[in-house]
Amino acid sequence: MVVLDTTARTAVDAAKSIGVHVG
């Protein structure tokens, strides 16, 4: 569960970073 949580957070953080750069 910890690994999945970390992966989810990383994915969300990456999505935010992409959104900031693209936006």
Buried (B, 14 or more C-beta within 10 A) or exposed (E): EEEEEEEEEEEEEEEEEEEEEEE
